[in-house]
């Protein structure tokens, strides 16, 4: 049985269709995604995480990157 909280194929497809427009919108603001960012988005798609779970994962990754950059 599938987890009802996980995204469906149709929901994943809709997200992927919107992604180029979202990238363009961010680019207008001067925000460009790295290959690592794109890989994270693909991983989130594969795991079919909910929007809340995606946000939590992105925060975790961001915090881990920040910790690595700050001297101990």
C-alpha positions in Angstrom: 0.0 0.0 0.0 1.3 3.5 -0.9 1.7 6.2 1.7 -1.1 8.7 1.0 1.2 11.6 2.1 3.6 10.9 -0.8 3.3 12.7 -4.1 1.7 10.9 -7.0 3.2 10.6 -10.5 0.8 13.4 -11.6 1.9 15.7 -8.9 5.6 15.1 -9.6 4.9 15.7 -13.3 3.2 19.0 -12.5 6.1 20.1 -10.3 8.6 19.3 -13.1 6.5 21.2 -15.7 6.5 24.3 -13.4 10.2 24.1 -12.6 11.6 26.0 -15.7 9.3 28.9 -14.8 10.3 28.9 -11.2 14.0 28.8 -12.3 13.4 31.9 -14.5 11.6 33.7 -11.7 14.5 33.1 -9.4 17.0 34.1 -12.1 15.3 37.5 -12.4 16.0 37.9 -8.7 19.6 37.0 -9.2 19.3 33.5 -7.7 20.8 30.7 -9.8 20.7 27.0 -8.8 23.9 25.0 -8.7 24.3 21.4 -9.9 24.1 20.3 -6.3 20.8 22.2 -5.9 19.4 20.5 -9.0 20.5 17.1 -7.7 18.7 17.8 -4.4 15.5 18.7 -6.2 15.7 15.5 -8.3 16.3 13.5 -5.1 13.3 15.0 -3.5 11.2 14.1 -6.6 12.5 10.5 -6.4 11.6 10.2 -2.7 8.2 11.7 -3.4 8.4 13.9 -0.3 5.5 16.2 0.6 6.1 20.0 0.3 6.6 20.2 4.1 9.1 17.3 4.0 10.9 19.0 1.1 11.2 22.2 3.0 12.5 20.4 6.1 15.1 18.6 4.0 16.2 21.8 2.3 16.6 23.4 5.7 18.7 20.5 6.9 21.0 20.7 3.9 21.3 24.5 4.2 22.2 24.3 7.8 24.7 21.5 7.2 26.4 23.6 4.5 26.5 26.7 6.8 28.1 24.6 9.6 30.8 23.5 7.2 31.6 27.0 6.2 31.9 28.5 9.7 35.3 28.0 11.4 35.1 26.0 14.6 
